[in-house]
């Protein structure tokens, strides 16, 4: 029996929230252990957690209100209207109506590599950016699949969700770095020997804090990447819910992933926002990076589940394997 896009959407949302919960637990454990290791009591532990949350909230607020314009500027995106790109605006408008969201602002990136992304703090302040290469190399059906995906990110509040996860991961990294530097300069030794005594529980928490400070940033980053991949699966299934046509998105993903053009304006800060990974495996900048996107073969096979089709056979999958 073919899986429905509703069941895929529900599963991807559930996985996203469970993975985010893992990051929250990591943050809480790290903050509590560092606070206890430094202060030797629960009050100190809670104080450290609150300070980290406040710093994270300030960073989040700055990103929330200025992130869109910064991303579009960094991508050299130029706003267009219906007179400049009538077919493009028509496709996006019909999908915005289907998604029941306001028409987003539309931007063009002058680059021959086919790709696209959406950015917003909410559906009322949304923008979609697409490359000239995407417009030239995809037909209308494929464009509908791509913009169904991007507008699903907007409707599902994925950008805000990614911001929350990013702030949590950044807070973990900042807190871990602070504690390791504090320990390196002898702060831990002074607090452990305060008042001439050695608190056994505090000493244990100090060791736990050091271990977490080393491992938590790595673990949270891996979980963040897993969250990003779940939201991509979610946007794929949501696109099918809007277009009722998994084939358009399937063909678009295959074309974009297999294209050998290099997207020059992409960088590590914006990499995760594109519909497929803009870094190609043969590029020097892609080396050593964790994957921000699910494998194209996996995404296509999930789309095929929606219609009861067989997964890609080895001959079909081979050209797409290893591109992400």
Number of C-alpha atoms within 10 A of each C-alpha: 7 10 14 16 23 15 12 20 20 13 14 21 18 13 17 21 14 13 20 23 14 15 24 17 13 21 26 17 18 28 30 22 30 32 25 25 28 25 19 22 15 13 12 19 22 17 16 21 20 13 13 17 17 12 13 20 16 12 15 18 12 10 17 17 12 12 17 19 15 12 17 22 11 14 20 16 21 14 14 16 12 11 8 10 13 11 13 19 19 12 17 23 17 15 24 22 12 14 20 11 18 14 21 22 18 21 21 22 23 16 19 18 22 27 26 25 24 28 28 23 21 17 20 13 14 21 24 23 26 25 21 17 21 23 19 11 16 18 13 13 17 23 21 25 27 29 28 31 30 30 30 28 27 28 20 18 18 24 22 19 18 19 19 17 24 18 19 25 27 17 22 28 20 16 21 25 15 14 23 18 12 14 16 11 11 11 14 20 15 12 18 20 12 12 8 7 9 12 15 11 12 21 20 13 20 23 14 16 26 19 13 22 24 15 15 22 24 15 15 26 20 17 20 23 21 20 25 23 21 23 27 27 24 26 26 29 29 25 28 24 20 21 21 14 18 25 18 22 27 22 18 25 22 18 17 23 26 16 16 14 16 16 21 12 15 19 15 13 9 16 18 21 25 20 24 24 25 28 24 20 14 11 9 9 12 17 11 7 9 10 18 22 25 19 18 23 24 15 20 22 17 22 26 19 18 20 16 13 12 9 16 14 9 9 8 11 17 12 13 17 15 13 19 20
